[in-house]
Amino acid sequence: MSLWGTAKKPDDNEQEGEGVTGLDDEVSSSRTQPSRMREPDERDRLLPANPRPLHRDAYLDPDDPAVTPYNLWSIRALRFLTVMFLTINFLWWVLLLVSIFISPPGLSTRGSGFFDFSYTTLTAGILLTSLLFFANPSMAMRICQAILAGILLIDIIVIASIGHIRNEEGPPGIASVVWATVMTIWCVFCDRVVAWGKKEEEERLTGRPETRRTLKEWLAVLVGTIIMGIYIVIPLLMTCTLILRARDATLEMDGERYGVDGDKYKVHFTCIGDSKKDVDGLIQPTILLESGEDPLEYDFEHWAYGAYQNGTIDRYCYWDRPGYAWSDNAPSPHSAGMNADNLAEVLALAGEEGPWITVSAGYGSIVSRIFSARHFRDVTGIMLVDPLHEDLLYRIGSPVRGFTLWGWGILSPLGVDRVIGALFGGISREDRVYGNRAYQNGKYIKAQLQENLAANSLTKSEVASGTPLRGIETPLVVVSSGIEVRKDKEWENKQEDLTKITAKLLSWDVVNKAPHKVWSTLEGRTVMEKRLGELVKASMVVPVNRSEVVDGVVEQPKME
């Protein structure tokens, strides 16, 4: 055996060994392959067994989850405070929501209450957006939040500087807009601090600040910026609405505003004309108007002024129920009986002592009947124009109608229709305060919502307490809409039932082509004025000698 042969044999053995070893490795790998491909179960590790190796310079990869601003306790503290502010805001939001339906002591405002609720809702959205994108700060969101804070600051100036708006919003409204402004500035501060913390952690853990963003981060920035853009539009529209409210506050009114219910709110009241004696020394009662579903100044008062100009009546007075035209909103709940009490208080404050002929229409007839029942000695005549019967109050108190009114009330601070109407539709202050656009006003919507909430409970029971009118011979006139009577049999039956609320019916007229607002047609106005003249003649009274009245007491004849 040669030397080369003996030297080659171990090599051959090594090659054979390597071949056997490689075969063994393939067999072992084939045996372990099924175990690697098995489905994970509860015993598997959540994190990989071999973590990502460090860079040669001992820095972490920028995509490593450990590279986060939450490593800093200051960032965690800011997030905790933001969550705490959101919780406080939520409690305030719930309190304002409840106050729309039931006003807690100290939280009732003379306005609608929808503005402070809207500011609080906006604050909740701003804080929630800040928390959702807390770890992804961006210059775009900070700019949007700064613009938002500037608009809210303008709202604070408008509300605080204009007395009428300041009185309507009250402390809850001012506190809500100030809170919204402070929270917006807080979000700007948090975003800036998080951006600083993110940069610091990137420099510490990766060696350099990261300038790139992942697709997920870009989407977060895009969504956050879009949301903040929407939030900018909301207070911008509210600012325009505040400016319109400031403009409407300059509209002059006839008469005065009187504080009622412990001066919690003020209502508008005025009188036109003077009472005169006829040839027999009798004095004509003062006509007391009560509006239907709309502010009285819009059209119902025009008919009364026409009757005054024609000499049919000598004097008439009217007022705006809480929430209508120039009157403030009342605390919730507020029923028709409470309106009747407000009217009696206003008459006393204005020094008006009657006697009265109440003339009312629609829902206002409910208020008028309650007032007449509670002050039947001062009421010498009643005229109802297509009145609402108490058995039909369920139509006013429908839950669907109530929810719809609440929804429109929540949207009313935006004032989109009012702003567009003022800019492009030629809508005037008169239209917005008491005209055909008064229904867009938050105060009017709140008044309608209060009527809805109390219709089937408080109001219905208050009307039932006025049944003593049936035994009193107070002259009564009823004028009904022919259109309503023909299309609704139940309405016709209830109109007939209302002709029996007193023992002395003078007339019941059904004006054929007249709608619910009977006075909107010439025939309706003619019939109404004619019947009002007959009612006035039947209600003439002997004037009371005021010199015999001392401290509100009339001296009675002495007993012998």
LOBA-571465 format. One record per residue (C-alpha): residue in three letters; z, y, x. Coordinates in steps of 0.05 Angstrom, whole numbers, padded with zeros to 5 digits, always signed. Each point is the difference from the previous one (the first is absolute). Example, Ala and Ser with C-alpha at 12.3 -4.5 7.8 and 13.67 -1.06 7.14 Angstrom:
ala+00156-00090+00246 ser-00013+00069+00027 
This chain:
met+00000+00000+00000 ser-00024+00067+00028 leu+00042+00062+00008 trp-00042+00039-00051 gly+00009-00055-00051 thr+00075-00001+00007 ala+00001+00075-00006 lys-00043-00001-00062 lys+00039-00050-00039 pro+00059+00044-00016 asp-00050+00054-00023 asp-00030-00051-00046 asn+00068-00018-00025 glu+00016+00073-00011 gln-00063+00010-00039 glu+00015-00061-00041 gly+00071+00026-00009 glu-00026+00068-00021 gly-00048-00033-00048 val+00056-00041-00029 thr+00044+00062-00004 gly-00055+00040-00034 leu-00010-00057-00049 asp+00074-00003-00013 asp+00001+00076-00012 glu-00057-00007-00050 val+00036-00056-00035 ser+00065+00038-00002 ser-00035+00063-00024 ser-00035-00039-00054 arg+00066-00030-00020 thr+00035+00068-00003 gln-00058+00035-00035 pro+00019-00022-00070 ser+00070+00026+00010 arg-00027+00068+00020 met-00045+00003-00061 arg+00054-00018-00049 glu+00023+00049-00054 pro+00061+00042+00018 asp+00065-00014-00035 glu+00070+00030-00004 arg+00018-00027+00068 asp-00054+00038+00038 arg+00015+00063+00039 leu-00016+00067-00032 leu-00017+00032+00067 pro-00044-00032+00052 ala+00035-00042+00053 asn-00033+00039+00055 pro+00003+00075-00013 arg-00055+00046+00023 pro+00008+00008+00075 leu+00018+00067+00027 his-00050+00043+00036 arg+00002-00004+00076 asp+00034+00068-00002 ala+00054-00027-00049 tyr-00025+00044-00059 leu-00011-00026-00070 asp-00067-00004-00035 pro-00011+00060-00047 asp-00010-00048-00058 asp+00067-00034+00012 pro+00046+00006-00062 ala+00056+00022+00046 val-00037+00065+00012 thr+00025+00039-00061 pro+00035+00066-00012 tyr+00054-00037-00039 asn+00031-00018+00067 leu+00031+00070+00000 trp+00063+00008-00041 ser-00021+00071-00018 ile-00063-00026-00034 arg+00039-00052-00038 ala+00050+00054-00022 leu-00056+00045-00025 arg-00028-00057-00042 phe+00068-00016-00028 leu+00010+00073-00020 thr-00069+00001-00033 val+00018-00061-00041 met+00066+00033-00019 phe-00036+00063-00022 leu-00048-00042-00041 thr+00059-00033-00034 ile+00032+00068-00016 asn-00067+00024-00026 phe-00006-00061-00045 leu+00068+00013-00031 trp-00019+00073-00013 trp-00067-00023-00029 val+00036-00047-00049 leu+00048+00055-00020 leu-00058+00048-00015 leu-00037-00054-00038 val+00061-00012-00044 ser+00009+00075-00011 ile-00068+00005-00033 phe+00026-00043-00057 ile+00075+00013+00004 ser+00022+00063+00037 pro+00064-00012+00041 pro+00048+00059+00004 gly-00023+00050+00052 leu-00070-00029+00007 ser-00033+00031-00061 thr-00052+00053+00016 arg-00035+00051-00043 gly-00067-00027+00023 ser-00033-00066-00015 gly+00034-00039+00056 phe-00067-00030+00021 phe-00008+00044+00062 asp+00064-00022+00035 phe-00016-00072-00018 ser-00069+00008+00031 tyr+00027+00030+00064 thr+00050-00058+00007 thr-00055-00051-00012 leu-00043+00034+00053 thr+00059-00003+00049 ala+00008-00074-00013 gly-00074-00011+00016 ile+00004+00040+00064 leu+00062-00037+00025 leu-00030-00068-00019 thr-00065+00015+00036 ser+00039+00022+00062 leu+00038-00066+00000 leu-00063-00042-00010 phe-00034+00030+00061 phe+00063+00016+00039 ala-00020-00038+00063 asn-00071+00028-00001 pro+00007+00075+00011 ser-00063+00042-00001 met-00018+00073+00009 ala-00040-00002-00066 met+00060-00019-00041 arg+00043+00053+00034 ile-00051+00053-00016 cys-00004-00022-00073 gln+00076-00001-00006 ala+00004+00070+00031 ile-00051+00026-00050 leu+00039-00033-00056 ala+00065+00033+00023 gly-00035+00068+00001 ile-00024-00008-00072 leu+00069-00021-00023 leu+00030+00060+00036 ile-00047+00045-00041 asp+00025-00035-00063 ile+00071+00017+00019 ile-00018+00073+00009 val-00037+00002-00068 ile+00057-00034-00038 ala+00055+00040+00033 ser-00034+00068-00004 ile-00024-00001-00073 gly+00059+00006-00047 his-00032-00033-00060 ile-00019-00063+00039 arg+00067+00000+00036 asn+00038+00001-00066 glu-00043-00056-00029 glu+00005-00046+00060 gly+00074+00013+00012 pro+00040-00031+00056 pro-00031-00070-00008 gly-00070+00026+00008 ile+00016+00044+00060 ala+00039-00056+00033 ser-00057-00049-00011 val-00053+00043+00033 val+00046+00019+00058 trp+00016-00074+00010 ala-00074-00017+00000 thr-00013+00053+00053 val+00057-00022+00045 met-00020-00074-00005 thr-00072+00017+00018 ile+00023+00037+00062 trp+00045-00059+00016 cys-00060-00047-00002 val-00039+00045+00048 phe+00060-00002+00047 cys+00006-00075-00005 asp-00074-00011+00013 arg+00003+00044+00062 val+00063-00035+00027 val-00030-00069-00012 ala-00064+00021+00037 trp+00044+00021+00059 gly+00041-00064-00003 lys-00064-00042-00002 lys-00027+00034+00062 glu+00066-00008+00037 glu+00004-00074-00014 glu-00073-00011+00020 glu+00012+00035+00066 arg+00063-00040+00013 leu-00026-00069-00019 thr-00075+00004+00015 gly-00002+00052+00054 arg-00043+00050-00038 pro-00006+00032-00069 glu-00048-00037-00045 thr-00060+00041-00022 arg-00037-00052-00041 arg+00017-00027-00070 thr-00013-00066-00032 leu-00041-00006-00063 lys+00064-00011-00040 glu+00030+00064+00028 trp-00063+00040-00015 leu+00000-00026-00072 ala+00073+00019-00007 val-00015+00071+00025 leu-00060+00005-00047 val+00039-00023-00061 gly+00059+00044+00016 thr-00044+00061+00009 ile-00036-00012-00066 ile+00067-00007-00036 met+00026+00064+00031 gly-00065+00035-00020 ile+00013-00019-00072 tyr+00071+00025+00007 ile-00027+00067+00023 val-00042+00007-00063 ile+00059-00013-00046 pro+00045+00059+00022 leu-00062+00044+00006 leu-00014-00011-00074 met+00073+00011-00016 thr-00002+00066+00038 cys-00060+00022-00042 thr+00039-00019-00063 leu+00060+00040+00023 ile-00045+00060+00011 leu-00027-00007-00071 arg+00071-00005-00026 ala+00017+00064+00037 arg-00061+00033-00031 asp+00019-00025-00070 ala+00071+00028+00008 thr-00030+00070+00000 leu-00026-00008-00071 glu+00037+00048-00046 met+00031-00025-00065 asp+00024+00031-00064 gly+00074-00003-00012 glu+00054-00027+00046 arg+00027-00064+00030 tyr+00070-00020-00020 gly+00046-00048+00036 val+00023-00058-00044 asp+00045-00061+00007 gly+00047+00034+00047 asp-00057+00038+00033 lys-00028-00065+00029 tyr-00070+00022-00020 lys-00035+00058-00034 val-00046+00001-00061 his-00049+00053-00023 phe+00011+00036-00067 thr-00032+00061-00033 cys-00009+00033-00067 ile-00057+00041-00029 gly+00008+00053-00055 asp+00059+00025-00041 ser+00029-00024-00065 lys-00009+00048-00059 lys+00028+00006-00070 asp-00044-00002-00061 val+00006+00045-00061 asp+00055-00044-00029 gly+00042+00006+00064 leu-00014-00071+00021 ile-00012-00016+00073 gln-00054-00047+00024 pro+00026-00059+00043 thr-00024-00004+00072 ile-00051-00054+00014 leu+00024-00048+00054 leu-00058-00037+00032 glu+00005-00069+00033 ser-00060-00026+00039 gly-00029-00070-00006 glu-00023-00039+00060 asp-00027+00061+00039 pro+00030+00066+00022 leu+00005+00046-00060 glu-00035+00059+00033 tyr-00065-00039+00007 asp-00023+00004-00072 phe+00057-00010-00051 glu+00029+00069+00014 his-00069+00032-00009 trp+00000-00023-00073 ala+00069+00030-00011 tyr-00021+00065+00032 gly-00060+00002-00047 ala+00047-00008-00059 tyr+00043+00056+00028 gln-00061+00045+00008 asn-00021-00015-00072 gly+00068+00020-00026 thr+00017-00070-00025 ile+00063+00000+00042 asp+00041+00057+00030 arg+00031-00035+00059 tyr-00003-00065+00037 cys+00035-00030+00061 tyr-00018-00058+00045 trp+00025-00036+00061 asp-00024-00050+00051 arg+00036-00067+00001 pro+00026-00021+00069 gly-00059-00017+00045 tyr-00051+00039-00042 ala-00034+00064+00025 trp+00052+00047+00029 ser+00061-00044-00013 asp+00035-00042+00052 asn+00008-00075-00005 ala+00065-00028-00027 pro+00040-00056+00032 ser-00017-00070-00024 pro+00007-00029-00051 his-00019+00056-00048 ser-00011-00013-00074 ala-00026+00040-00059 gly+00072+00012-00023 met+00016+00031+00067 asn-00061+00045-00009 ala+00028+00022-00067 asp+00066+00016+00033 asn-00036+00040+00054 leu-00036+00040-00054 ala+00065+00016-00036 glu+00031+00023+00066 val-00060+00043+00017 leu+00003+00034-00069 ala+00073+00015+00011 leu-00012+00028+00070 ala-00057+00043-00025 gly+00042+00027-00058 glu-00045-00029-00054 glu+00037-00019-00063 gly-00054-00018-00050 pro-00012-00018-00055 trp-00057-00045+00023 ile-00062-00034-00025 thr-00016-00056+00048 val-00075-00013+00011 ser-00015-00060+00044 ala-00056-00049+00016 gly-00006-00071+00027 tyr+00058-00022+00043 gly+00031+00069-00007 ser+00014-00016-00073 ile+00052-00050+00024 val+00036+00055+00038 ser-00008+00048-00059 arg+00029-00050-00050 ile+00060-00014+00043 phe+00012+00075+00009 ser-00007+00012-00075 ala+00049-00056-00016 arg+00052+00027+00049 his-00009+00073-00022 phe-00021-00009-00073 arg+00039+00062-00022 asp-00044+00044+00044 val-00066-00034-00017 thr-00031+00024-00065 gly-00067-00034+00006 ile-00036-00057+00037 met-00074-00007+00015 leu-00026-00064+00032 val-00072-00003+00028 asp-00025-00071+00006 pro+00071-00021+00021 leu+00022-00063+00036 his+00044-00047-00039 glu+00060-00031+00034 asp-00026-00070-00017 leu-00060+00015+00044 leu+00041+00020+00061 tyr-00017-00067+00030 arg-00069+00029+00015 ile+00032+00054+00041 gly+00048-00049+00032 ser-00051-00053+00020 pro+00017-00033+00067 val-00073+00002+00021 arg-00003+00074-00014 gly+00065+00011+00038 phe-00024-00038+00061 thr-00066+00039-00002 leu+00037+00067-00003 trp+00044-00021+00058 gly-00061-00019+00041 trp-00034+00067-00014 gly+00065+00035+00017 ile+00003-00034+00068 leu-00071+00023+00014 ser+00009+00070-00028 pro+00026+00032+00065 leu-00068-00015+00032 gly-00032+00045-00052 val-00071-00023+00015 asp-00026+00020-00069 arg+00037+00066+00002 val-00025+00018+00069 ile-00072-00018-00017 gly+00005+00037-00065 ala+00028+00062+00033 leu-00053+00000+00056 phe-00062-00020-00038 gly+00016-00003-00075 gly+00024+00071-00012 ile+00068-00025-00027 ser+00048+00058-00008 arg+00076+00007+00002 glu+00002+00001-00076 asp-00037-00066-00003 arg+00048-00034+00047 val+00065+00029-00030 tyr-00012-00007-00075 gly-00075-00011-00010 asn-00045-00060-00003 arg+00019-00022+00071 ala+00075+00002-00011 tyr+00001-00076-00005 gln-00013-00003+00076 asn+00066+00036+00013 gly+00056-00044+00026 lys+00051+00035-00045 tyr-00041-00015-00062 ile-00008-00073+00021 lys+00075-00006+00012 ala+00014+00030-00070 gln-00048-00051-00031 leu+00034-00056+00038 gln+00068+00022-00025 glu-00026+00000-00072 asn-00027-00070+00012 leu+00065-00027+00028 ala+00044+00028-00056 ala-00047-00011-00059 asn+00022-00068-00024 ser+00074+00009+00015 leu+00032+00069+00002 thr-00052+00039-00039 lys-00007-00051-00056 ser+00075-00001-00012 glu+00003+00076+00002 val-00053+00005-00054 ala+00038-00050-00043 ser+00061+00044+00003 gly-00041+00055-00033 thr-00004-00035-00068 pro+00045+00053-00034 leu-00063+00042-00007 arg-00022-00046-00057 gly+00054+00028-00045 ile-00014+00074+00015 glu-00050+00041-00039 thr-00032+00032+00060 pro-00073+00019-00015 leu-00047-00048+00036 val-00075+00003+00016 val-00039-00057+00032 val-00071+00008+00026 ser-00034-00064+00025 ser-00063-00015+00039 gly-00054-00032-00043 ile-00030-00035+00059 glu+00066-00032+00020 val+00016-00020-00071 arg-00067-00034-00011 lys-00001-00040+00065 asp+00074-00022-00001 lys+00030-00026-00064 glu+00070-00003+00030 trp-00006+00073+00020 glu-00019+00018-00072 asn+00060-00038-00028 lys+00048+00034+00048 gln-00029+00069-00017 glu+00016-00013-00072 asp+00070-00023+00018 leu+00011+00066+00038 thr-00012+00039-00064 lys+00067-00026-00025 ile+00045+00023+00057 thr+00027+00056-00046 ala+00008+00005-00074 lys-00049+00058-00009 leu-00073-00014+00020 leu-00044+00061-00010 ser-00066-00033+00020 trp-00033-00056+00039 asp-00071+00014+00024 val-00048-00048+00035 val-00053+00041+00036 asn-00062-00044-00002 lys-00037+00015+00065 ala+00060+00022+00041 pro+00024-00041+00061 his+00072-00009+00021 lys+00001+00073+00021 val-00014+00025-00070 trp-00002+00073+00022 ser-00061-00014+00045 thr-00046+00006-00060 leu-00011+00060-00044 glu+00017-00039-00064 gly+00064-00025+00032 arg+00022+00070+00022 thr-00015+00028-00069 val+00040-00054-00036 met+00058+00007+00048 glu+00004+00075-00006 lys-00004-00003-00076 arg+00056-00051-00005 leu+00042+00038+00050 gly-00006+00062-00043 glu+00024-00039-00061 leu+00057-00029+00041 val+00021+00069+00023 lys+00003+00026-00072 ala+00041-00060-00022 ser+00048+00011+00058 met+00016+00074-00007 val+00075+00012+00007 val+00050+00057-00010 pro+00016+00030+00069 val+00071-00007+00025 asn+00037+00066+00012 arg+00015-00007+00074 ser+00053+00055-00004 glu+00043-00049-00039 val-00005-00052+00055 val+00057+00005+00050 asp-00001-00048+00059 gly-00048-00045-00037 val+00044-00007-00063 val-00021+00029-00068 glu+00058+00027-00040 gln+00009-00038-00065 pro+00026+00030-00067 lys+00075-00003-00007 met+00032-00048-00050 glu+00041+00034-00055 
